[in-house]
């Protein structure tokens, strides 16, 4: 009995099951080693002799007195703290493992599908069909870009033509009319005063009033076309508009003194004419120079070649030729029908853009030289009016003027008429009137040198005077120049309209040719790509 009791005490206590086992045999909720688990399983099958727990205490030797017997102690296995989670959650955690999802893995999962398409595309482009497809896409983009560039250039050119026709050219004409009206007013005042007073000739008085009214209206029209209110052009107009009332006031003072017989009237008129020649007319001339230069700049842009569309079309043609050369070397086929047709269409578009401006302006003298006929004839008219004002002022002051100054002005007028290139009736009549004016001026000076002041006034101011009348000759010259300017302006506006229409037609033509060339490229590459199917 003592031996049985000792044997019971040696047997380890069965480990109590605290959870459930997984399909793999692992006990949940225990971190004891597998050997302990096996021992516990083995002892679980042994008969239970006592419910008292075994304690690590010494036991006496066996009854048989075996000296090899040694006491043993058995301790219960260490168990982990009880897990409060649901059994299914613990099982899932055990089956899935303890790995964690990092930020890099998340980014990789997101980016990997997006990188798949570029990778496949790159792989395709490295093949022969891929290279052919890439070449076709590049050619189509180049052709369509060249056509779009030409369309944009044509649109900008049409806007410039519209600006010249509706703003720049009318503004330059208004500035020219302003200067002409001012010189006519000054010449009329001097002429009427030299004939005995401002009220001596009602027609001259009416001409003076009309010229002042036209100058005011022309100044308003010129100012309406100015966009920069702080620019020099606006300053010139402001100067003219500010000094015209001062000039008319001096002329009225001269008129009042002349009516009363006061000699000081001559001084008032001389001061008014000096103000006109030193301040008002230079401002009007500067305004005309600015506006005419604006027209010249626009004309230079319109007559130039559109280099950007030309370069795009040329690049497209060269790319087409290069691709055909490469295809010929690879395939041994000399011609590709679609590519050849596309090249021909782009060459036609290139030549059309290159030759259209030349053909558009070749028949127009308006855009022929460095100065347009309108500018040249306007300068001739201004020079003639300046010479006429100086001629009449000589009579007012009763002092002989410089012969060289008038002759120089006459030669300049003749040269400007020739330079304009106008061969119409107005230009020819202007040349004849200039010769008559020279004769009338020579007659006036001859009488003035003889002391015949009344005869000199008659030769210079009276219409129909014999043998020559400067008044008649100058009037005919001014009318002829004005008619020639009107004809040149009409030619200018007609050329602008023709250029606008040709620009629109050229834009449509190049666009259609570009679309046709792109379609031909698609057809040309289609046959080559079909060989790989």
HELIX and SHEET records of a PDB file:
HELIX    1   1 UNK A    2  UNK A   10  1                                   9    
HELIX    2   2 UNK A   34  UNK A   44  1                                  11    
HELIX    3   3 UNK A   87  UNK A   96  1                                  10    
HELIX    4   4 UNK A  103  UNK A  125  1                                  23    
HELIX    5   5 UNK A  128  UNK A  163  1                                  36    
HELIX    6   6 UNK A  164  UNK A  168  3                                   5    
HELIX    7   7 UNK A  169  UNK A  194  1                                  26    
HELIX    8   8 UNK A  202  UNK A  224  1                                  23    
HELIX    9   9 UNK A  232  UNK A  259  1                                  28    
HELIX   10  10 UNK A  264  UNK A  275  1                                  12    
HELIX   11  11 UNK A  276  UNK A  280  3                                   5    
HELIX   12  12 UNK A  281  UNK A  303  1                                  23    
HELIX   13  13 UNK A  307  UNK A  331  1                                  25    
HELIX   14  14 UNK A  337  UNK A  361  1                                  25    
HELIX   15  15 UNK A  365  UNK A  367  5                                   3    
HELIX   16  16 UNK A  373  UNK A  397  1                                  25    
HELIX   17  17 UNK A  403  UNK A  420  1                                  18    
HELIX   18  18 UNK A  425  UNK A  449  1                                  25    
HELIX   19  19 UNK A  453  UNK A  461  1                                   9    
HELIX   20  20 UNK A  470  UNK A  530  1                                  61    
END                                                                             
